[in-house]
Amino acid sequence: MAFEYAIALTGSISTGKSTVSKILASYGFTVIDADTIAHQMLDEQHQKIGEMFGTNIVHNKKVDRKTLGAIVFADVSKRKKLEALLHPLIFDRIKQLSKEEDRLKKPYLIDIPLFFENGRYPIEKSLVVYANKEAQLERLMQRDGYSKKEALSRIETQMDIEEKRKRATYVIDNSGDLTHLQNECKKIKEIITGEFT
């Protein structure tokens, strides 16, 4: 059975999920990363994506993610079209990896950015990486060079972070510095390992 020992690791854009993922992996947690799988699927499906959104976004059998992102973030119907193609494929791959992990009978994380939004994964426990909207905005503008308007439009395609926080089984607060974040991760690691032993 898939997803039995899984914990969905989620958050919102620029809340620090990747950093948390690395820290928890260093504590021995296996992390299945939906984004990495999504990138693999994008390239595997480059032909279909070229047909859907224009062959100019495919170079050497690889999809130019930045150009595709600009297209789908500007048009909801195009985003839905892309999701309809990719999400079932990503789900199947994650389910397969999850079954392999469940055989070990210990907790592992599946990093799913849109866990609450798409409701596709039958995972009972979730870990939300939290940072308030102001911090998200600032980090996104700094990291990717977006204008405030571009950054906001990306943040607003996702469920509000406060709502995710309410729904979470566990929360890691990433409002402080790296030391604060490491302490938060350590606490969560102890809670999770305590519950599963």
C-alpha positions in Angstrom: 0.0 0.0 0.0 1.3 3.4 -0.9 1.6 6.5 1.3 1.2 4.6 4.6 4.4 6.1 6.3 4.4 9.2 4.2 4.3 12.8 5.5 3.5 15.5 2.9 6.1 18.3 3.1 4.5 21.5 1.8 4.4 25.2 2.2 4.1 28.0 -0.3 6.4 29.6 -2.8 9.5 31.0 -1.0 8.7 29.7 2.5 11.9 27.7 2.5 10.7 24.3 1.8 13.9 23.3 -0.1 16.1 24.3 2.8 13.9 22.4 5.2 14.0 19.4 2.9 17.8 19.4 2.9 18.0 19.8 6.7 15.6 16.9 7.2 17.4 14.7 4.7 20.6 15.3 6.6 18.8 13.9 9.7 18.2 10.7 7.7 14.7 11.2 6.3 14.1 10.1 2.7 12.6 12.9 0.7 10.7 12.2 -2.5 10.7 15.5 -4.4 7.6 16.1 -6.5 9.3 19.1 -8.2 12.3 17.0 -9.4 9.9 14.4 -10.7 7.8 17.2 -12.4 11.0 18.5 -14.1 11.7 15.0 -15.4 8.2 14.6 -16.6 8.4 18.0 -18.4 11.3 16.8 -20.4 9.9 13.4 -21.0 6.7 15.1 -22.3 8.6 17.8 -24.3 7.0 16.8 -27.6 3.4 17.2 -26.2 4.3 20.4 -24.4 5.8 21.8 -27.6 2.5 21.0 -29.4 0.5 22.6 -26.6 2.5 25.7 -26.0 4.8 26.2 -29.0 7.9 24.4 -30.2 10.0 27.5 -29.4 9.9 26.5 -25.7 11.7 23.2 -26.4 15.5 23.1 -26.9 17.3 19.8 -27.3 14.4 17.8 -25.9 14.3 20.0 -22.8 11.5 22.4 -21.9 12.5 26.0 -21.1 10.8 26.1 -17.7 11.1 29.9 -17.3 9.3 30.6 -20.6 6.7 28.0 -19.9 6.2 29.4 -16.4 5.5 32.9 -17.8 2.9 31.4 -20.2 1.0 29.3 -17.6 1.1 31.9 -14.8 -0.4 34.5 -17.1 -3.3 32.2 -18.2 -5.3 30.0 -15.9 -6.7 27.8 -18.7 -3.2 27.1 -20.0 -2.0 26.3 -16.5 -4.9 23.8 -16.1 -4.0 22.2 -19.4 -0.4 21.7 -18.3 -1.5 20.3 -14.9 -4.0 17.9 -16.6 -1.1 16.5 -18.6 1.6 16.4 -15.8 -0.2 15.7 -12.5 -1.4 12.1 -13.2 2.1 11.2 -14.5 3.8 12.8 -11.4 1.3 11.0 -9.1 2.0 7.6 -10.6 5.7 8.0 -10.3 5.4 9.2 -6.7 3.1 6.4 -5.8 5.6 3.9 -7.1 8.4 5.4 -5.1 6.1 5.6 -2.0 5.4 1.9 -2.2 9.1 1.2 -2.1 9.6 3.4 0.9 6.6 1.9 2.8 8.3 -1.5 2.8 10.9 0.0 5.2 8.2 0.8 7.7 9.6 4.2 8.7 8.5 7.8 8.1 9.6 9.6 5.0 8.7 12.9 3.4 7.1 13.6 0.0 7.8 17.2 -1.0 4.5 18.3 -2.7 4.2 22.1 -3.2 0.5 21.9 -4.1 -0.5 19.2 -1.6 -3.6 21.0 -0.3 -4.5 22.6 -3.6 -4.8 19.5 -5.7 -6.1 17.0 -3.0 -4.7 14.2 -5.1 -2.5 12.5 -2.5 -4.2 10.3 0.2 -1.6 11.3 2.8 -2.9 11.8 6.4 0.0 13.8 7.9 1.4 17.0 6.6 4.3 19.2 7.5 3.9 22.9 6.5 6.9 25.2 6.2 5.6 28.6 7.2 6.7 32.1 6.6 4.3 35.1 6.5 3.3 36.7 3.2 5.7 39.7 3.5 8.6 37.3 4.0 7.5 35.3 1.0 7.3 38.3 -1.2 10.6 39.7 -0.2 12.4 36.3 -0.7 10.8 35.7 -4.1 11.7 39.1 -5.4 15.2 38.7 -4.1 15.7 35.1 -5.3 14.1 35.3 -8.8 14.3 39.0 -9.5 10.5 39.4 -9.9 8.8 42.7 -9.5 6.3 42.9 -6.6 3.4 42.4 -9.0 5.0 39.2 -10.6 5.9 37.8 -7.2 2.4 38.5 -5.8 0.7 36.8 -8.9 2.8 33.7 -8.2 2.0 33.6 -4.5 -1.7 34.1 -5.2 -1.9 31.0 -7.5 -1.5 29.0 -4.3 -3.7 28.5 -1.2 -3.0 31.2 1.4 -0.2 30.1 3.7 -2.3 30.9 6.8 -4.8 28.4 5.6 -2.1 25.8 5.0 -0.8 26.4 8.5 -4.3 25.7 10.0 -4.5 22.4 8.1 -1.1 21.1 9.0 -0.3 18.2 11.3 3.2 19.8 12.0 4.5 23.3 11.3 8.0 24.5 10.9 8.2 28.3 11.4 10.7 29.8 9.0 10.3 33.4 10.0 13.7 33.7 11.6 17.3 33.1 10.6 19.0 29.8 9.6 19.8 28.8 13.3 16.1 29.3 14.2 15.1 27.1 11.2 17.6 24.4 12.2 16.2 24.3 15.7 12.6 24.1 14.3 13.7 21.1 12.1 15.3 19.4 15.0 12.2 19.7 17.1 10.0 18.3 14.3 12.4 15.4 13.7 12.2 14.4 17.4 8.4 14.6 17.3 8.0 12.6 14.1 10.5 9.9 15.1 8.8 9.7 18.5 5.4 9.1 17.0 6.6 6.4 14.6 8.6 4.3 17.0 
